Amino acid sequence: MRRSFVTVGFAVLVGASIVQAQSQQSAATPASQTPAAAAPAQAAPAADPLKFTTDDAAIIMQVAPGKGADFEAAFGSVLTTLNGSAKPELKAFGATMKLFKVSAGTPADQPSLYVLMVTAAAKDLSYNYGKIIYYSGKEPGTAYSGIYEKQEDATAVYTKIKDSVASINPWPLAKIGG
């Protein structure tokens, strides 16, 4: 746990140094050298880091202290709903996920770690919990096409997870050996 805090602290320091260097460089560039008529570039949409091209992945989630029970209930509900779905594609999607809690005596005032193990990852769906809950299976003629019958239920589950999760780190995995 201490190693992850040191790693995060180091990443913050490196990021702050880069930002500071870029701002100093911008301040040092005279206005006469900056292109006056530079058209704003259209940014390409960022790739979804929770949509995998590998067969297996691990998604590490830090859950805020005291929010573990809410997270477990809400994410458990998502998995139960997927696995009990009448839609074969959602049932198959749910079967690719298993949720685990790192059980090595986390102090009550520290975030809990959860691992969502993904096997035989769906290549066309995101493992982003919001995208899962508000599944866009696009039923013709319906405004809401989430995994829950009622949009209010989807929103309640989404809110519980959103309010619990402090960070999400996807790790696509590559199999080694036979």
N, C-alpha and C positions, 0 to 999 in steps of 0.2 A: 504494500500500500504506500509506504514511504517513497519507494522508487517511482511510482506513478506521479506523486506530487512533485518530486524533483524533476521528472521529465516534463511535466506540464509547466513548471516554473521556468525551466530552461527554454522551452518553446516560446513562452511569453516574452522572455528577455530577448531572444533572437528576433521575434516579430517586431518588438518595440524598436530594436536597433535598426531594422530595415526601414520601418516607417520614418524614423528620425533621419536616416541617411537620405531617403527620397525627398523629404520635405526640405532638407538643407540644399539638395541638388536643385530642386525647383526654385528655391529662393535665390540661388546663385545664377540662374539662367536669366540674362537680361530679356526684357519684354521684346526687344527688337529681334531676338533669335527664335521666338516662339511663333509657330505658324498662326497667322491671323484668321485665316478662313478655314481652319481645320474643321471638317464636318464631324459631328459626333458619330462614332462607330457603333454599329448595331452589335451588341454583345450576343454571342451565341448562347443559347440556353445551357446552363450547367448540366452536366451529366448527373443523373440520379445515383448517388453513391450507394443506395440501398437496392439497386436493380443490378443483379449479378450476371456476369457472363461465365463465371466458374460454376462447377457443379455443387460445390460445398462452400459454406461461409459460416463465420461466427460474427454475431453482432453483440458487442459488449455494451451494456447499458448501466450507467451509474444512476441509482435511485436515491433521491434526497433522504436524509435521516428522518425516520418516523413515517415515511410514505410507502414502505415496503408492502404492507397489507393492502393498501389501495391499489398499488401497481399490480400485485399478484392477482387480486380479484378482477381487475379490469382486463389485464392481458389474458388471464385464464378464460374470461368470458369471450374474448376475441377468438381464441383457439377452439373453444367449445362450439362457438357459433359456426366457424369455418368447417370443423370436422363433422358437424351435424347438418350441414347445408344440403338442400335438395339439388343444388347446382353441382354437377360433377366436377367442374373446373375449380370451384371454391373448396370442395372437399379435398381434391388432390393438392391444392395449394396449402391447405391447413396441414396436410400430412407431411409436408416438407419441413415443418417447424417443431422444435422442442425447446421449451424454456427451462433453464437451470438457474439456481441461485448459488453463488460462491458462498459456501457455508463455513469458511474459516474464521470463526469468531470476530466478526466486524463489530467494533465498539458502537454503541447506540448513537453517538454523536457524529459518526462517519457515514458517508454514502454506502449503500449496499451495492454489490455488483451482481448483475444478472447476465447470463449468456443465452442468446437465442441461437441455437444450433440449426443450421439450414443444410439439409441434404437433398440432393437432386433438385437444386434451385430452379424455380420457374424463371425462364429467361425473359418473359414478356410482362411480368408483374413486379412491382416494387415491394420491398419488405418494410417500407415506411409505414408505421402504424396508422397514420392518418389516411394514407391511400388505401390501406387494407380495410379500415373501418368504413370509409366512404367509397368503397369499391365502385369502380365505374364500369360495371358490366353493361351499362346502358340499355336497360329495358325500354323498348319502344313506348313512347307516350308517358313516361314517368319522369318526374323532376328529380326524385331521389332514388338512387340505386345502390344503397349501402348494403352491408351484410346483415344489418338488423332490420326487422320489419318496420320499425318506426324511426324516423330521423332523430326524434328526441332521445331515444335509447342510444343511438350512435353518438350523439353529441355528449351524453353523460359519460359514456365509456371513454371517448376521446379526451374529454376534459380531465378525467381521473388520471389517465396515462400522462398527458401533457404536464399536469401539475406535479407529477411524481418524478419524471425523468429529468435528471440534471445534465446528462450527456449521452450521446450515442456514437459508437465507433465501429464502423463496419470493417470486417477483415475477410476479404475473399480468400479462400484457401485453395492451394494446389496440392493434389495428391502426389506423394512421393513413393516410389516403389510399386510393386505389384499388388 
